[in-house]
Amino acid sequence: MKPEPSPESGPIRSVDRELLLAMRSGELFGIGELTEELSVTATAVRQRIERLLARGLIDREKVVAGRGRPTYRYRITEQGKRITAADSTELAEAMWQELLSIEDPELRNRMLRSVATRLGREYAAQLDENAPLEERMRVLSRLLKSRRVVSDVISAGELPVLDINACPYPTLADGSQDHSMCRLEEQVLSEALGKPVQLSQCRLDGDSCCQFSPAVNSSTANSPGDGTTAEVD
Amino acid sequence: MKPEPSPESGPIRSVDRELLLAMRSGELFGIGELTEELSVTATAVRQRIERLLARGLIDREKVVAGRGRPTYRYRITEQGKRITAADSTELAEAMWQELLSIEDPELRNRMLRSVATRLGREYAAQLDENAPLEERMRVLSRLLKSRRVVSDVISAGELPVLDINACPYPTLADGSQDHSMCRLEEQVLSEALGKPVQLSQCRLDGDSCCQFSPAVNSSTANSPGDGTTAEVD
C-alpha cells in the first residue's frame, strides 16, 4: 500500500515559509534558536513547527538530555527544500531550449527520453503497480495535481483516459507546433503507469484538450519513424 | 532607462489564479464569457481583471463596436502563463541531472555554458548597461528576488559583492560537493552584469554564504584547467 498524497496541499502560509527559509542550511535547529532568529515567541514557533511537520516539510530528532520531557531539534526535509527553492521556471526553460537545440537527433531523443524516464520513475514509485490501470491513473492524477497539473480520468469505453485540461508547461510547448513536450509527457506518463499511453488528442492539433489513452498497439500507434513515443524501456 | 521590477510581487490571490487558469488557452475573452465560466458576478471579474492587468499577467484589446464606451477583451500574457504553469522543479531537476550525466566533458561544459548564457541574457536585458556595477548589482538583486532568490549587495572595500544567502536550487546543488550549479550561477551573473564575477565564498566549501565578487583577473582567478568559470563569451 502506497500512502495517498498529503491532504495538506494548499498554499503554505507566509510565516511558515519564513521559518523554513531560516532552516534552509539543512542543520538541526532547536526552538530557542528559531525563536531568536525570527524574533517571535516560542509558542508561535511551535505552531509553525507543527504545521510544517504535518506537511512533511521538516522532520525532527529527539534530543537525549537527562530526565524530564524529551526535547526535539528540527531539520528541513528534501520536500521543504524544494518549497523554499527559487522559482525554477526560467532555469527549466533554458535547459529545455538547450536540449531541443541539440543537432544530432539520436542524442537529442536519447537525452529527452532519459529525462522522461527520470520523471516517470518518481511517479511510478508512488503508484501501486498491482492496482488496475484506472486506479493507477486516478492516483497519478492526484500526484499531478500537487504539481499544479490539472487532469481528469475519464472512463471512455473500455479503457480509461487521462485528460489534461491545459498544457502543464505552456511556455515550453507554446508558440510553436513542436510536439517535443507532448512526447515527453507521453513518455513520463507511460513510465509512471508502467503501461504505454499515447497522445490521442492534442491542443496543438486543434483539439479542445490533451488526452492520453492506453496504446492499443504500441508498435503502430504512433507516427512511423519517430521511435520516441509511448515506448517504455 | 529600464523599468524597475513591478512592486506587485507578492503572492497572487487564489481567485485571481482561478481567473488566469480559465484564460490559459491564450485566446481573447470578454467579461461575459469569464463571468459565465467562473459563475461569479461581472463586478468580481472586473476587480480580478484590474489586478491581473496591473501585474502584467494579462493584457487587453479594444473591441470596436459602434458608439458608446469601448469594450475590451482580455488575454493571458507570457508572464501569466508562467504563473499558471505546473511546478517545474522536478522537470528542472531531471534535466539538470541529465546534463550533468553527459560523459563528454567538452559537450557537457558547452551545454551548461549555453544554458547560463540564455538565463543571463534575460537578466541583462533588464539592466542598464551604462549604470555603475554596484547599481546593476542592486537591480539584479531585485530581479533575483522576484524569482525567490534572496541576495544582498555588500560594498566591501572598493568593489561591490553579491551575497546569496541560501542556495537558490538546493535540491540541485545539495547532497554532493559538485560545484556545477555554482559555476552555472557564476556564468549567469557574469552574463547578466556584463562583467565577469567569481564565486569568492561558497557554502559547499564551508563558508557561511555564497559570495560573488568582480573577477580581479579572470584568467588567473579560477581553478586552473577548468576553463568554464567567470568567462563571458
Interface residues (C-beta under 8 A of the other chain):
Chain A: P11 S14 L21 R24 S25 G26 E78 K81 R82 T84 A85 A86 D87 S88 T89 E90 L91 A92 E93 A94 M95 W96 Q97 E98 L99 S101 M111 S114 V115 A116 R118 L119 E122 L144 R147 R148 V149 V150 A166 C167 P168 Y169 P170 T171 D174 R203
Chain B: P11 S14 L21 R24 S25 G26 E78 K81 R82 T84 A85 A86 D87 S88 T89 E90 L91 A92 E93 A94 M95 W96 Q97 E98 L99 S101 M111 S114 V115 A116 R118 L119 E122 L144 R147 R148 V149 V150 A166 C167 P168 Y169 P170 T171 D174 R203
